[in-house]
Amino acid sequence: MLQPSQNETHYDQISVLLDDLLDSTRGNPSHPLRGLLEIVTKLIEDFDRAHPLELSKPHEMLAWYMENKAVNQVQLANETGIDQSLISKHLQHKRSISKNDAKVYAQFFDAPVTAFFEI
């Protein structure tokens, strides 16, 4: 059944379908399967957006969440109260993200605090 992925197994199945559709359509915008290709692509993008790589480092997760929420450092600073220069240092991995900052980021991005803090 074609539905949003709720787990890795289904995601893997949808990924195989995407590969097959890409092979079949070969970039032809008028191919009869083009609509299905767009739907499957959207399902995968939605899953990826909701399930970022859990093994990424906190500064990589911060960058990922910022990109996906389309927020820049200045906007994030204004919304969270974390100084923009500190956000920059977090992103460049020049400064570790404190537990307190991790909680603030987690609240702003509606994400688990562990995404921003190494245990």
C-alpha positions, 0 to 999 in steps of 0.5 A, a space after each residue: 500500500 502506498 502510504 507515508 513511511 512509519 518505519 525503516 522497513 517501509 522506507 526501504 520498500 518505498 526507496 526500491 520503488 523510487 529507484 524502479 520508477 526513476 529507471 522506468 521514467 528516465 527523466 521523461 516528464 510526460 511518462 505515464 508513471 511520472 505522477 507516481 514518481 512525484 508522489 513516491 518522491 514526496 513520501 521519501 522527502 517527508 520521512 527524511 524530514 521527520 527522521 533525520 540521521 540519528 547518528 549525526 553530530 549535534 552541530 550537523 543536526 543543528 544545521 539540518 534543522 535550520 535548513 529544513 525549517 528555512 531559518 538563518 542564524 539571525 532568525 534563530 537567535 531572535 527566536 531562541 534568545 541564543 546569541 547569533 555568534 554562539 549559534 555560529 560557533 555551534 554550527 562550526 563546531 568551535 563550541 559544544 552545545 550546552 544542555 541548556 542550549 540543546 533544550 532551547 533548540 529542541 523546543 524551537 525545532 520541536 525535536 528531541 533534545 538528544 539531537 543537539 547534545 552528545 551524551 
